[in-house]
């Protein structure tokens, strides 16, 4: 598992050419499933342009680098496309309010937890140091997220260094 905050800014290298392509800038995800549809890469030039990369083209989502199969997998453009109403950029979802079904605010999204392969959102870390696991009990909208069952919350303390360990134990991801 990786946190969005850890992946953003990671250098992207191509396996085929052995060269640096750019850095991770953002990702686009499906609000209904949490599936990541693609990644935005910023070129490493002074007047950087952005490119799109499919999750299928990612070979490794590492701690400091991302390996892609080949540089030509990135489709370069000078603008970022606007997502349809069913999709959202990861960076735009930070600070979104998470609510419980009864109307109480659980907190704002502080970070997004991704699968090891970088193809799915597995949960959200809230500003109050709680973790909400992604699943059928979450309803994600463009402006807010609703939790239908509190059973998937892991409560943490402010500055709780053990929260990440609790998340890893809960999700038991063998690739980490």
WOJO-V869899 format. One record per residue. N is the residue number from 1. RES is the residue in three letters. SS is DSSP state (H for helix, E for strand, L for the rest). PHI is phi in whole degrees, -180 to 180 (NA if undefined). D_CENTER is the distance of its C-alpha to the mean C-alpha in Angstrom with 2 decimals. Layout:
# WOJO-V869899
n->N res->RES ss->SS phi->PHI d_center->D_CENTER
n->N res->RES ss->SS phi->PHI d_center->D_CENTER
This chain:
# WOJO-V869899
n->1 res->UNK ss->L phi->NA d_center->10.08
n->2 res->UNK ss->E phi->-137 d_center->8.00
n->3 res->UNK ss->E phi->-93 d_center->6.61
n->4 res->UNK ss->H phi->-55 d_center->4.57
n->5 res->UNK ss->H phi->-62 d_center->8.29
n->6 res->UNK ss->H phi->-80 d_center->9.60
n->7 res->UNK ss->H phi->-84 d_center->8.11
n->8 res->UNK ss->L phi->-61 d_center->8.88
n->9 res->UNK ss->L phi->93 d_center->12.56
n->10 res->UNK ss->L phi->-63 d_center->12.92
n->11 res->UNK ss->E phi->-74 d_center->15.93
n->12 res->UNK ss->E phi->-108 d_center->15.98
n->13 res->UNK ss->E phi->-124 d_center->19.24
n->14 res->UNK ss->E phi->-94 d_center->20.98
n->15 res->UNK ss->L phi->-73 d_center->22.79
n->16 res->UNK ss->L phi->-66 d_center->25.62
n->17 res->UNK ss->L phi->-95 d_center->26.62
n->18 res->UNK ss->L phi->66 d_center->25.51
n->19 res->UNK ss->L phi->-129 d_center->24.46
n->20 res->UNK ss->E phi->-77 d_center->21.72
n->21 res->UNK ss->E phi->-102 d_center->20.09
n->22 res->UNK ss->E phi->164 d_center->17.95
n->23 res->UNK ss->E phi->-140 d_center->14.71
n->24 res->UNK ss->E phi->-68 d_center->11.00
n->25 res->UNK ss->E phi->-114 d_center->10.74
n->26 res->UNK ss->E phi->-168 d_center->7.89
n->27 res->UNK ss->E phi->-143 d_center->6.53
n->28 res->UNK ss->E phi->-110 d_center->8.40
n->29 res->UNK ss->E phi->-131 d_center->8.06
n->30 res->UNK ss->E phi->-83 d_center->11.20
n->31 res->UNK ss->L phi->-66 d_center->12.03
n->32 res->UNK ss->L phi->-82 d_center->14.56
n->33 res->UNK ss->L phi->-117 d_center->12.94
n->34 res->UNK ss->L phi->79 d_center->9.15
n->35 res->UNK ss->E phi->-72 d_center->9.60
n->36 res->UNK ss->E phi->-85 d_center->7.64
n->37 res->UNK ss->E phi->-85 d_center->10.75
n->38 res->UNK ss->E phi->-178 d_center->10.44
n->39 res->UNK ss->E phi->-121 d_center->9.52
n->40 res->UNK ss->E phi->-101 d_center->11.65
n->41 res->UNK ss->E phi->-112 d_center->13.82
n->42 res->UNK ss->E phi->-100 d_center->16.34
n->43 res->UNK ss->L phi->-67 d_center->19.71
n->44 res->UNK ss->L phi->-95 d_center->21.43
n->45 res->UNK ss->L phi->-86 d_center->24.49
n->46 res->UNK ss->L phi->-58 d_center->25.85
n->47 res->UNK ss->L phi->-94 d_center->25.54
n->48 res->UNK ss->L phi->-67 d_center->22.10
n->49 res->UNK ss->L phi->-110 d_center->21.07
n->50 res->UNK ss->E phi->-113 d_center->17.76
n->51 res->UNK ss->E phi->-137 d_center->17.15
n->52 res->UNK ss->E phi->-101 d_center->15.15
n->53 res->UNK ss->E phi->-139 d_center->14.18
n->54 res->UNK ss->E phi->-72 d_center->13.86
n->55 res->UNK ss->H phi->-62 d_center->11.72
n->56 res->UNK ss->H phi->-67 d_center->15.30
n->57 res->UNK ss->H phi->-88 d_center->16.25
n->58 res->UNK ss->E phi->-86 d_center->14.03
n->59 res->UNK ss->E phi->-88 d_center->16.45
n->60 res->UNK ss->E phi->-150 d_center->14.72
n->61 res->UNK ss->E phi->-107 d_center->11.47
n->62 res->UNK ss->L phi->-95 d_center->13.51
n->63 res->UNK ss->L phi->-65 d_center->13.82
n->64 res->UNK ss->L phi->-119 d_center->15.25
n->65 res->UNK ss->E phi->-134 d_center->15.30
n->66 res->UNK ss->E phi->-122 d_center->13.82
n->67 res->UNK ss->E phi->-103 d_center->16.67
n->68 res->UNK ss->E phi->-115 d_center->17.18
n->69 res->UNK ss->L phi->-65 d_center->20.35
n->70 res->UNK ss->L phi->-154 d_center->22.10
n->71 res->UNK ss->H phi->-62 d_center->21.90
n->72 res->UNK ss->H phi->-70 d_center->23.20
n->73 res->UNK ss->H phi->-69 d_center->20.03
n->74 res->UNK ss->L phi->-84 d_center->18.63
n->75 res->UNK ss->E phi->-98 d_center->20.12
n->76 res->UNK ss->E phi->-81 d_center->21.02
n->77 res->UNK ss->E phi->-152 d_center->21.73
n->78 res->UNK ss->L phi->-100 d_center->22.75
n->79 res->UNK ss->L phi->-141 d_center->20.72
n->80 res->UNK ss->L phi->-99 d_center->17.31
n->81 res->UNK ss->L phi->-68 d_center->17.86
n->82 res->UNK ss->L phi->-85 d_center->17.62
n->83 res->UNK ss->L phi->-75 d_center->15.64
n->84 res->UNK ss->L phi->-71 d_center->17.87
n->85 res->UNK ss->L phi->-67 d_center->17.92
n->86 res->UNK ss->L phi->-87 d_center->16.04
n->87 res->UNK ss->E phi->-127 d_center->12.82
n->88 res->UNK ss->E phi->-150 d_center->10.76
n->89 res->UNK ss->E phi->-78 d_center->8.89
n->90 res->UNK ss->H phi->-56 d_center->5.68
n->91 res->UNK ss->H phi->-64 d_center->8.31
n->92 res->UNK ss->H phi->-76 d_center->10.84
n->93 res->UNK ss->H phi->-86 d_center->9.44
n->94 res->UNK ss->L phi->-63 d_center->9.81
n->95 res->UNK ss->L phi->75 d_center->13.43
n->96 res->UNK ss->L phi->-71 d_center->13.67
n->97 res->UNK ss->E phi->-77 d_center->16.33
n->98 res->UNK ss->E phi->-106 d_center->16.14
n->99 res->UNK ss->E phi->-117 d_center->19.66
n->100 res->UNK ss->E phi->-91 d_center->21.76
n->101 res->UNK ss->L phi->-54 d_center->23.96
n->102 res->UNK ss->L phi->-76 d_center->27.00
n->103 res->UNK ss->L phi->108 d_center->25.75
n->104 res->UNK ss->L phi->-82 d_center->24.83
n->105 res->UNK ss->E phi->-80 d_center->21.77
n->106 res->UNK ss->E phi->-85 d_center->19.73
n->107 res->UNK ss->E phi->145 d_center->17.89
n->108 res->UNK ss->E phi->-99 d_center->15.28
n->109 res->UNK ss->E phi->-69 d_center->11.55
n->110 res->UNK ss->E phi->-101 d_center->11.36
n->111 res->UNK ss->E phi->-157 d_center->7.97
n->112 res->UNK ss->E phi->-118 d_center->4.98
n->113 res->UNK ss->E phi->-96 d_center->5.85
n->114 res->UNK ss->E phi->-111 d_center->5.02
n->115 res->UNK ss->L phi->-67 d_center->8.42
n->116 res->UNK ss->L phi->-59 d_center->10.60
n->117 res->UNK ss->L phi->-82 d_center->10.93
n->118 res->UNK ss->L phi->73 d_center->7.40
n->119 res->UNK ss->L phi->-113 d_center->8.60
n->120 res->UNK ss->E phi->-148 d_center->7.57
n->121 res->UNK ss->E phi->-83 d_center->5.86
n->122 res->UNK ss->E phi->-103 d_center->8.63
n->123 res->UNK ss->E phi->173 d_center->8.96
n->124 res->UNK ss->E phi->-134 d_center->9.05
n->125 res->UNK ss->E phi->-99 d_center->11.13
n->126 res->UNK ss->E phi->-92 d_center->13.75
n->127 res->UNK ss->L phi->-62 d_center->15.98
n->128 res->UNK ss->L phi->-90 d_center->18.83
n->129 res->UNK ss->L phi->67 d_center->17.28
n->130 res->UNK ss->L phi->-103 d_center->16.79
n->131 res->UNK ss->E phi->-122 d_center->14.15
n->132 res->UNK ss->E phi->-115 d_center->13.79
n->133 res->UNK ss->E phi->-77 d_center->13.12
n->134 res->UNK ss->L phi->-69 d_center->11.83
n->135 res->UNK ss->L phi->174 d_center->15.01
n->136 res->UNK ss->L phi->-64 d_center->18.04
n->137 res->UNK ss->L phi->-82 d_center->18.71
n->138 res->UNK ss->E phi->-108 d_center->15.78
n->139 res->UNK ss->E phi->-119 d_center->16.51
n->140 res->UNK ss->E phi->-100 d_center->13.87
n->141 res->UNK ss->L phi->-121 d_center->15.61
n->142 res->UNK ss->L phi->-66 d_center->15.06
n->143 res->UNK ss->L phi->-108 d_center->16.80
n->144 res->UNK ss->E phi->-163 d_center->16.28
n->145 res->UNK ss->E phi->-126 d_center->15.18
n->146 res->UNK ss->E phi->-118 d_center->18.11
n->147 res->UNK ss->E phi->-106 d_center->18.61
n->148 res->UNK ss->L phi->-89 d_center->21.69
n->149 res->UNK ss->L phi->-144 d_center->22.31
n->150 res->UNK ss->H phi->-76 d_center->22.02
n->151 res->UNK ss->H phi->-67 d_center->22.36
n->152 res->UNK ss->H phi->-102 d_center->18.67
n->153 res->UNK ss->E phi->-101 d_center->18.40
n->154 res->UNK ss->E phi->-108 d_center->18.77
n->155 res->UNK ss->L phi->-85 d_center->20.56
n->156 res->UNK ss->L phi->-127 d_center->20.45
n->157 res->UNK ss->L phi->-98 d_center->22.68
n->158 res->UNK ss->L phi->-56 d_center->22.00
n->159 res->UNK ss->L phi->59 d_center->21.14
n->160 res->UNK ss->L phi->-81 d_center->20.93
n->161 res->UNK ss->L phi->-74 d_center->20.27
n->162 res->UNK ss->L phi->-87 d_center->20.68
n->163 res->UNK ss->H phi->-60 d_center->17.76
n->164 res->UNK ss->H phi->-62 d_center->15.42
n->165 res->UNK ss->H phi->-62 d_center->18.39
n->166 res->UNK ss->H phi->-63 d_center->18.75
n->167 res->UNK ss->H phi->-65 d_center->15.19
n->168 res->UNK ss->H phi->-61 d_center->15.79
n->169 res->UNK ss->H phi->-64 d_center->19.21
n->170 res->UNK ss->H phi->-64 d_center->18.15
n->171 res->UNK ss->H phi->-85 d_center->15.71
n->172 res->UNK ss->L phi->45 d_center->18.02
n->173 res->UNK ss->L phi->-85 d_center->15.89
n->174 res->UNK ss->L phi->-70 d_center->18.75
n->175 res->UNK ss->L phi->-82 d_center->16.82
n->176 res->UNK ss->L phi->-102 d_center->16.09
